[in-house]
Amino acid sequence: MSYDPPPPSYPYRPPDSSPSYDTYPWQPQQPPGPPEPAGRRPQRHAALGHHSDLRVLRSAYRWQRRVATLTALGYFVLFLILSAFAPSFMTSTVTDGLPTGLLLALVQVPVTWLAIALYEQTARRRVDPLADRIRKQAELDARREETR
């Protein structure tokens, strides 16, 4: 355990401050900044890095990845669990000579195709329109900055 000296009693006045010290010691005084140019308009949009559309795009892309991943991996994990804990079910036959385990293994290929199709569909429906809108807005902002 370390010994910390007690905090100074308040009101606190730094030794090099003027008598007009009117802020709290934990809030540094900000020097007045340069004035804004007279002919410049304020920016209508926030900077692109802080744009809410980017957060929406990230969440849509995250949802897209989860759906596709859980579709493919969920079926594969189900197949593994059935193989490990239900061997009698997996060795039972569906038709003459075709065990259930082999049929479920062959169904893995169409399930993977389904995951790819879901990924593409959600990309076209949710992610791509957002990305296009953000790209167009960025191009417009860049053109506005060039004309200034």
C-alpha positions as semicolon CSV with decimal commas, in nm:
position;residue;x (nm);y (nm);z (nm)
1;M;0,000;0,000;0,000
2;S;0,136;0,340;-0,086
3;Y;0,092;0,657;0,109
4;D;-0,069;0,937;-0,083
5;P;-0,057;1,283;0,065
6;P;-0,398;1,430;0,143
7;P;-0,548;1,647;-0,127
8;P;-0,509;2,021;-0,085
9;S;-0,792;2,202;0,085
10;Y;-1,019;2,401;-0,142
11;P;-1,058;2,668;-0,264
12;Y;-0,726;2,605;-0,426
13;R;-0,522;2,881;-0,582
14;P;-0,211;2,788;-0,777
15;P;0,095;2,984;-0,670
16;D;0,146;3,145;-1,011
17;S;-0,218;3,240;-1,074
18;S;-0,364;3,583;-1,092
19;P;-0,631;3,702;-0,850
20;S;-0,895;3,657;-1,120
21;Y;-0,861;3,278;-1,102
22;D;-1,224;3,173;-1,133
23;T;-1,220;2,809;-1,247
24;Y;-1,175;2,493;-1,051
25;P;-0,820;2,357;-1,035
26;W;-0,909;2,041;-1,228
27;Q;-1,047;2,242;-1,521
28;P;-0,761;2,400;-1,716
29;Q;-0,826;2,744;-1,853
30;Q;-0,849;2,739;-2,229
31;P;-0,682;3,025;-2,411
32;P;-0,915;3,190;-2,657
33;G;-0,878;3,030;-2,997
34;P;-0,832;3,208;-3,327
35;P;-1,155;3,361;-3,457
36;E;-1,341;3,186;-3,738
37;P;-1,288;3,329;-4,086
38;A;-1,571;3,565;-4,178
39;G;-1,677;3,405;-4,509
40;R;-1,673;3,041;-4,398
41;R;-1,995;2,848;-4,341
42;P;-2,017;2,604;-4,050
43;Q;-1,998;2,239;-4,145
44;R;-2,342;2,077;-4,178
45;H;-2,230;1,718;-4,127
46;A;-2,017;1,570;-3,855
47;A;-1,678;1,431;-3,946
48;L;-1,707;1,100;-4,126
49;G;-1,536;0,906;-3,848
50;H;-1,804;1,009;-3,599
51;H;-2,092;0,959;-3,840
52;S;-2,387;0,757;-3,713
53;D;-2,418;0,585;-4,052
54;L;-2,085;0,413;-3,991
55;R;-2,218;0,267;-3,667
56;V;-2,529;0,146;-3,850
57;L;-2,311;-0,004;-4,124
58;R;-2,093;-0,185;-3,871
59;S;-2,395;-0,330;-3,692
60;A;-2,555;-0,442;-4,022
61;Y;-2,230;-0,607;-4,130
62;R;-2,193;-0,770;-3,788
63;W;-2,547;-0,910;-3,815
64;Q;-2,473;-1,037;-4,164
65;R;-2,162;-1,224;-4,049
66;R;-2,345;-1,374;-3,752
67;V;-2,631;-1,511;-3,961
68;A;-2,403;-1,673;-4,216
69;T;-2,160;-1,808;-3,957
70;L;-2,427;-1,947;-3,727
71;T;-2,602;-2,114;-4,020
72;A;-2,295;-2,303;-4,137
73;L;-2,128;-2,366;-3,803
74;G;-2,455;-2,440;-3,624
75;Y;-2,536;-2,725;-3,860
76;F;-2,181;-2,858;-3,842
77;V;-2,184;-2,852;-3,460
78;L;-2,522;-3,027;-3,462
79;F;-2,372;-3,295;-3,686
80;L;-2,074;-3,337;-3,451
81;I;-2,294;-3,357;-3,141
82;L;-2,518;-3,617;-3,303
83;S;-2,209;-3,814;-3,407
84;A;-2,070;-3,812;-3,055
85;F;-2,383;-3,856;-2,844
86;A;-2,630;-4,036;-3,071
87;P;-2,436;-4,304;-3,256
88;S;-2,740;-4,531;-3,282
89;F;-2,931;-4,254;-3,461
90;M;-2,641;-4,181;-3,693
91;T;-2,599;-4,549;-3,788
92;S;-2,968;-4,610;-3,848
93;T;-3,062;-4,635;-4,215
94;V;-3,288;-4,394;-4,398
95;T;-3,319;-4,606;-4,711
96;D;-3,154;-4,930;-4,816
97;G;-2,787;-4,893;-4,725
98;L;-2,789;-4,513;-4,665
99;P;-2,714;-4,434;-4,300
100;T;-2,849;-4,117;-4,142
101;G;-2,496;-3,996;-4,062
102;L;-2,393;-4,010;-4,426
103;L;-2,711;-3,832;-4,534
104;L;-2,653;-3,555;-4,278
105;A;-2,290;-3,526;-4,393
106;L;-2,402;-3,487;-4,754
107;V;-2,656;-3,222;-4,650
108;Q;-2,364;-3,016;-4,514
109;V;-2,278;-2,898;-4,867
110;P;-2,625;-2,748;-4,938
111;V;-2,628;-2,592;-4,590
112;T;-2,297;-2,422;-4,671
113;W;-2,447;-2,296;-4,998
114;L;-2,746;-2,169;-4,798
115;A;-2,510;-1,980;-4,566
116;I;-2,340;-1,821;-4,867
117;A;-2,678;-1,728;-5,018
118;L;-2,789;-1,572;-4,687
119;Y;-2,466;-1,377;-4,671
120;E;-2,513;-1,240;-5,023
121;Q;-2,881;-1,163;-4,968
122;T;-2,821;-0,968;-4,648
123;A;-2,533;-0,788;-4,818
124;R;-2,755;-0,676;-5,104
125;R;-3,049;-0,587;-4,883
126;R;-2,888;-0,427;-4,577
127;V;-2,515;-0,363;-4,603
128;D;-2,460;-0,248;-4,963
129;P;-2,721;0,033;-4,960
130;L;-2,568;0,173;-4,640
131;A;-2,216;0,151;-4,781
132;D;-2,325;0,320;-5,105
133;R;-2,493;0,602;-4,913
134;I;-2,183;0,658;-4,698
135;R;-1,958;0,649;-5,006
136;K;-2,173;0,908;-5,186
137;Q;-2,179;1,131;-4,879
138;A;-1,801;1,109;-4,849
139;E;-1,762;1,204;-5,217
140;L;-1,994;1,503;-5,170
141;D;-1,801;1,613;-4,860
142;A;-1,472;1,583;-5,049
143;R;-1,608;1,795;-5,335
144;R;-1,732;2,058;-5,090
145;E;-1,389;2,076;-4,929
146;E;-1,221;2,115;-5,270
147;T;-1,438;2,414;-5,360
148;R;-1,357;2,599;-5,039
